[in-house]
Amino acid sequence: MTERLDCAALARDVSARGTPAETLAGVDALVARAVAEIPPQAVLLVMSNGDFGGIHQRLLDALPAGAGTGSQLAS
């Protein structure tokens, strides 16, 4: 039997302890939420152990014009 992380349960447990947390349906939802909530001049750090659905470029593409001009993609 392989154990998997129950993301919904983790989010509920974190929220129950007073820190807002939620799960999102996938990379599209994550990109949309991040772009909607990132304030001007914010720094967004994305760390993953792989391509993660192309999230790095997808975030840059979804940001308003002029945002992300100082971005650096590390491999």
Secondary structure, 3 states (H helix, E strand, C coil): CCCCCCHHHHHHHHHHCCCCCCCCCCHHHHHHHHHHHCCCCCCCCCCCCCCHHHHHHHHHHHCCCCCCCCCCCCC
